């Protein structure tokens, strides 16, 4: 499995590629700043997006924002190097 990640502000973007299944997994985490919220969740970050797909034109991606689609394309280029 190949992995590429990128951090921007409070967000961390991960793209995993499973070479056996030829499938991508895209996950976005948001860092929690509030101490109260951290204590409630018992975590310092929360998963915002978690989706699996086979290619950039996959129907599973239709609900994602343009920013997420651009980030996926950028991360894919990093994996394919």
Backbone torsions as a table, in degrees:
resi	resn	phi	psi	omega
1	UNK	NA	134.0	177.0
2	UNK	-103.9	144.9	-178.9
3	UNK	-133.2	141.3	174.0
4	UNK	-134.7	140.8	-179.6
5	UNK	-139.0	160.9	-179.3
6	UNK	-152.4	138.3	177.4
7	UNK	-111.7	134.7	178.3
8	UNK	-144.7	109.6	-178.0
9	UNK	63.0	-127.7	179.5
10	UNK	-86.1	0.8	-174.3
11	UNK	-105.7	140.9	171.7
12	UNK	-123.8	124.2	-176.7
13	UNK	-106.3	131.7	177.5
14	UNK	-124.6	137.4	172.8
15	UNK	-128.9	119.7	177.9
16	UNK	-108.8	143.0	176.9
17	UNK	-125.2	118.0	177.4
18	UNK	-90.6	109.3	-176.0
19	UNK	-68.3	-27.8	179.3
20	UNK	-71.1	-46.2	-178.9
21	UNK	-90.2	-8.4	-175.5
22	UNK	52.4	51.1	-175.3
23	UNK	-133.7	140.5	177.8
24	UNK	-98.2	151.8	173.6
25	UNK	-131.6	123.8	-176.7
26	UNK	-115.0	125.4	-178.6
27	UNK	-133.1	136.6	177.0
28	UNK	-122.8	127.2	175.7
29	UNK	-110.4	144.8	176.3
30	UNK	-113.4	128.6	179.4
31	UNK	-75.9	133.7	-179.9
32	UNK	-92.2	127.8	-178.1
33	UNK	-96.1	-31.7	-175.7
34	UNK	-72.2	125.9	179.1
35	UNK	-63.4	-37.9	179.6
36	UNK	-63.1	-45.4	-179.3
37	UNK	-66.1	-39.7	177.4
38	UNK	-59.0	-42.9	-179.5
39	UNK	-66.0	-39.5	178.9
40	UNK	-62.2	-46.7	-175.7
41	UNK	-85.9	-14.8	-174.7
42	UNK	55.9	39.7	-178.7
43	UNK	-154.7	157.6	178.2
44	UNK	-100.2	-3.8	178.3
45	UNK	-149.8	158.9	-179.5
46	UNK	-130.6	143.9	-178.8
47	UNK	-77.1	124.6	-178.5
48	UNK	-98.7	-41.4	-179.6
49	UNK	-134.5	138.4	175.4
50	UNK	-148.6	106.2	-174.1
51	UNK	-143.8	146.0	176.3
52	UNK	-116.6	144.0	-178.7
53	UNK	-157.1	165.6	-177.3
54	UNK	-101.7	-29.2	179.1
55	UNK	-155.5	167.4	-174.2
56	UNK	-63.4	-27.4	-180.0
57	UNK	-91.2	11.1	-178.7
58	UNK	-61.4	136.0	178.9
59	UNK	-58.9	-22.1	179.3
60	UNK	-62.9	-21.7	-177.2
61	UNK	-90.6	-2.5	-173.3
62	UNK	-62.7	-25.3	-178.3
63	UNK	-87.8	-6.7	-179.5
64	UNK	-79.2	153.7	177.7
65	UNK	-72.3	162.5	177.8
66	UNK	-60.9	-35.2	179.2
67	UNK	-62.5	-42.3	178.7
68	UNK	-67.1	-38.9	178.4
69	UNK	-62.7	-43.5	178.3
70	UNK	-62.6	-41.0	179.8
71	UNK	-64.8	-40.5	178.1
72	UNK	-60.7	-45.9	-179.6
73	UNK	-61.5	-41.2	178.8
74	UNK	-64.2	-44.7	-179.6
75	UNK	-67.3	-35.3	177.3
76	UNK	-62.5	-41.9	178.5
77	UNK	-59.5	-37.4	178.5
78	UNK	-67.5	-35.1	179.1
79	UNK	-72.3	-37.3	-175.0
80	UNK	-77.2	-7.6	179.9
81	UNK	-65.8	NA	NA
